[in-house]
C-alpha cells in the first residue's frame, strides 16, 4: 500500500500546483452542483483537524492529459487557496471536484460522475488551508474499494490503511 500513498501525494502536489500555475486567471471555483465523499469511522484523534481527498480513476500514458478528483470545501484559483473540511465526530463530508488536464490545460468543475477509484485517500492536516507542511496522516484505500455514483460515495476509514507522516 505504501506505493499508493506516494502516488496519491505525488498526484495531489503535481496536479494542484499545475492548476494554480496554469489557471491563475481570477477564477474562483466554490459553488455548483456535484457530489460529496463521506468518510466515516475516522480515528477520534483526528477530530478537530482538517481533511481533503486526492484520487484518480484513470491514469493515461500522456502526462499532459489526465483527470484527478479532489475533495475540498472550496478552491480559489485567483488566490491559490484550497480550503479543507473539518473532521467532526469521526466523519468528514467532502465536496468533490474534478480536475481535467487536456493538452496541459487544466479545468476545474464539481464532480458528478460514476467511477471506481484506482488510487486515492484522504490527507489529514492541522491547517484548514492546503499546506503540505501541515499534513500529519493519510488514509488510503486499495484499488477498487471506493466507488462514486453520481458524484457521491460513502466509505469507512476502517477499510483503508492509516499512515502517519514523520
C-alpha positions in Angstrom: 0.0 0.0 0.0 3.0 2.4 0.5 3.2 2.7 -3.3 -0.4 4.0 -3.3 0.4 6.6 -0.6 3.3 8.0 -2.5 1.3 8.1 -5.8 -1.6 9.9 -4.1 0.8 12.5 -2.7 2.6 13.0 -6.0 -0.7 13.4 -7.9 -2.0 15.8 -5.3 1.0 18.0 -5.4 1.6 17.9 -9.1 -1.9 18.5 -10.3 -2.8 21.1 -7.6 0.4 23.0 -8.5 -0.4 22.7 -12.2 -3.9 24.0 -11.7 -2.8 27.0 -9.7 0.1 27.9 -12.0 -1.9 27.4 -15.3 -5.3 28.9 -14.2 -4.3 31.9 -12.1 -6.8 34.0 -14.0 -9.1 35.2 -11.2 -11.3 32.1 -11.4 -13.0 31.3 -8.1 -14.5 27.8 -8.1 -16.5 27.4 -5.0 -20.1 26.6 -5.9 -22.2 24.4 -8.3 -23.7 21.0 -8.2 -21.7 17.9 -7.7 -21.2 15.1 -5.3 -19.7 14.5 -1.9 -17.4 11.9 -0.4 -18.4 10.9 3.2 -15.7 9.2 5.2 -16.8 7.6 8.5 -15.0 5.9 11.3 -12.0 8.3 11.2 -10.0 7.8 14.4 -11.1 10.2 17.1 -7.5 11.6 17.4 -8.3 13.5 14.2 -11.4 15.2 15.3 -11.0 19.0 15.0 -8.4 18.6 12.3 -9.0 19.0 8.5 -9.1 16.7 5.5 -9.0 16.7 1.8 -9.3 13.9 -0.8 -7.0 13.2 -3.7 -7.6 10.3 -6.1 -7.7 9.2 -9.7 -10.0 6.9 -11.7 -7.8 6.8 -14.8 -4.1 7.1 -15.5 -3.1 8.0 -19.0 0.1 7.5 -20.8 0.4 11.1 -21.7 1.3 13.3 -18.8 -0.4 16.3 -20.4 -3.8 14.6 -20.4 -5.3 13.2 -17.2 -8.1 13.5 -14.6 -7.8 13.8 -10.8 -10.5 14.1 -8.2 -10.2 16.3 -5.1 -12.3 16.8 -2.0 -12.1 20.4 -0.8 -14.6 22.8 0.8 -13.6 25.3 -1.9 -10.9 26.2 -4.4 -10.0 29.8 -5.2 -7.5 29.8 -8.1 -7.1 33.6 -8.0 -5.6 33.4 -4.5 -4.1 29.9 -4.9 -6.1 28.7 -1.9 -7.9 25.4 -1.2 -10.0 25.2 1.9 -10.1 21.8 3.7 -13.0 20.3 5.6 -13.3 19.9 9.3 -13.3 16.3 10.7 -16.0 16.1 13.4 -17.2 13.0 15.4 -15.1 10.7 13.2 -16.7 11.9 10.0 -15.9 14.3 7.2 -18.1 15.2 4.2 -16.0 16.5 1.3 -17.5 18.3 -1.7 -15.9 16.7 -4.8 -14.1 18.5 -7.6 -12.8 17.1 -10.9 -9.6 18.5 -12.4 -9.2 17.6 -16.1 -6.0 18.3 -17.8 -6.1 18.2 -21.6 -3.1 19.2 -23.7 -1.6 20.6 -20.4 -4.5 22.9 -19.9 -6.4 22.2 -16.6 -10.1 22.9 -15.9 -11.9 22.6 -12.6 -15.5 21.6 -12.0 -17.7 19.9 -9.4 -17.6 16.2 -9.8 -20.8 14.3 -10.7 -19.5 11.2 -12.4 -19.7 7.5 -11.6 -16.2 5.9 -11.3 -14.2 3.4 -9.2 -11.1 5.0 -7.8 -7.8 3.4 -8.8 -5.7 5.2 -6.2 -6.8 7.7 -3.6 -7.1 8.7 0.0 -7.9 11.5 2.5 -5.0 13.5 3.7 -5.3 14.9 7.2 -3.9 18.3 8.2 -3.7 20.6 11.2 -4.5 23.6 8.9 -7.7 24.5 7.3 -5.8 25.7 4.2 -4.0 23.4 1.9 -0.3 23.4 3.0 1.9 20.4 2.6 3.8 21.3 5.8 0.8 20.6 8.0 -0.1 17.1 6.7 0.1 14.6 9.5 -1.5 11.4 8.1 -3.2 9.7 5.2 -5.9 7.1 5.0 -5.7 5.4 1.6 -7.8 2.7 0.0 -6.8 -0.1 -2.3 -7.8 0.0 -5.9 -11.5 -0.8 -6.4 -12.6 -0.2 -2.8 -14.0 3.3 -3.3 -16.7 3.9 -6.0 -18.7 7.0 -6.8 -22.2 7.1 -8.1 -23.5 10.4 -9.5 -20.5 12.1 -7.8 -21.1 10.8 -4.3 -19.7 8.0 -2.2 -19.6 6.8 1.4 -16.7 4.8 2.8 -15.4 3.7 6.2 -11.8 4.7 7.2 -11.6 1.2 8.7 -11.5 -0.2 5.1 -8.3 1.8 4.4 -4.8 2.0 5.7 -3.7 4.8 8.1 -0.2 6.1 7.8 1.4 8.9 9.7 3.9 11.4 8.4 7.2 11.8 10.2 
